[in-house]
Amino acid sequence: MISPYDNSCNSETSCGDNFWPKLEPNRRVQAVVAVIVSRFDKIAVFKRSAIMTSDAGLWHCITGYLEPSITPERQAAIELFEETGLKFAELDSFQTGPVLRINDSAVVWEVHPFLAETTRRRLQLNWEHERYRWIKVSQRTGYQRVGWLEDVLSALQLLSSL
């Protein structure tokens, strides 16, 4: 199969329309936010609940669908509070990364990545996650992860920094 990506480009500004994947018939674009929570030199990974319809039992970051008329930043703050109990005021910093496009069988995921830094150790999980762990980024290989977590970590330049 030919890749839907034009690998000769490396940024939207230098490549325009060639940067994004070419959509095949019956493919849709779904916008989501993905939030990596960090505390000092560690990140939180979350084990998705068994009742989740996708990626149940896998470790991931905080995610959520981008609702119409809500900015990605606001949606990320909403998901962060809903899934961890962290309020925006409890964050030491909140950074955004470049938007990613990730191909799935029927969907192209438009992922808006964020890094939320906090000093709060205890998080309050909702039903979407069974547990969480604070780990060094290098320890992630010991966890069965959602495949595109690596893309989010890379977009936020965390694979070499923590």
N, C-alpha and C positions, 0 to 999 in steps of 0.2 A: 504494500500500500504506500502511496506517495504521501509524505508528510504534508499536512495542511499549513505548515509554517514556512515562510520564506526565510531561510536561515541566513541569507545574505544581509539581513538588517539586524540591528541591535537596539534600536530605540524608535519609538513612535515618531519623534520629531524629525529624525533623519530619513525615515522610510515611509511615512504617511500611511496610506491604506495597505501597503505590503507588510506592515508590522504585525497586524492582527491576522489570526487564522482565517482561511477562506472557509465559509460555511457551506456545508453540503446540504442538499434538500432535506427538509424535515428536521433540521438542527435548530435549536433555539439558544439564545444567550441568556444565562441566569446570573444576575449580579448577587454577590455575597460579600460579607465582611469576614475577615479572619484576624483575630487578636491574639498575639503572643503576650502573655503576662510574664514579666521578669521581676526578680527580687535579688538584688545584689548580683552575684555571678551565676544565678540559676534561672531557669524558666519553669513555668508550670505546664505539665502535660495532663490532660484530662481523659479518663477512660469513658468512652461513650456508653451510655446505658443500654442494656439489652433490649429495651423497648423502643429504641430508635429505629426508624425504618431504613436508615443507611449507615453503614460503617459501625454497626453495633459491636461493642467489645474492643474497638480499636482506640488507640491513644491519639489525641489531636489537640489543637488549640481551641479557643473560643470562636465559634462561627455562627452566622445567621444570615438569612435572606435579607437583601437590601429592599426595604419597603418603598413603594412609590412615594415620591415627594419628601423623602427623608434623605439628608446628606449621608454619605458613607461614614463620616466622623460621628454624627449623631447616632446612627444605627450601631456603630461599634460600641459607643458608650452605653446604649440600651442593652445590647447583648452582654456586655461585660457585667453590668449590674444584675441582670436577670440570672446569669449563669454562675456568678461568683460572689455576688453581694458587694463587689467593689464599686464605690461611688467615684465619680470623676474627681471630686475634691481630694480623694485619698491617693491619687496618682502623683508621683514625683515628676513624671513626664509622659507624654503621649505623642508618638511619632507615627508618621505614615510612610509607607513604602510605595514603590511603583506598582501600578495595577497590572495584574497577571491575567493571562488567558490560558485556561487549562482545558484540554479536550477530554471529553467523556464520550461514551457511546452515542448518546442522543443529545448531549448538551455541551455547550462551550461555557465554562464557568468563568465569569469576570470577577476576579478575586481582588478585593481592596484590603491589603495587609496593613496591620497596625502593630505597634509595640507599646505596651502599657507597662510602665515601671512603677513599682510600689515597694514599700517597706513592710507592708502588712503580710504576716505569715499565714494566718488562718483565713481560708476562703469558705464561703457558704454556698454549697452546690445546690442546684435545682435538679429536677428529674432527668435532665438530659445527660448527666454524668454520674457514674457510680463512685468515682474517687479521683483524686488528683495527687500528683507528686511534684516536688521541687527537685529538678535535676540539672546537672550541667549539660550543656548542649551536646557535648561529646558522649554522654550516656544514653542518648536517644535511641541508639541502635539496639539497646536491650529491651526495647518496647515494640510491640507490634503496632505500627502507626498507620494512619491514613496516608496514602501515597503522596498527596500533594503538600503535606506538612513540610517536606524538604524544600519545596518551591517557596513557601512562605518564609521559612527561616533564611533562605538564600536572598530573597528580595529585601529582607530587613537587615542583611549583612551580618547575620548572627552565627553563621557556620564557622567563622574564623575569629569572632570577637569575644565570645563568652567562654 
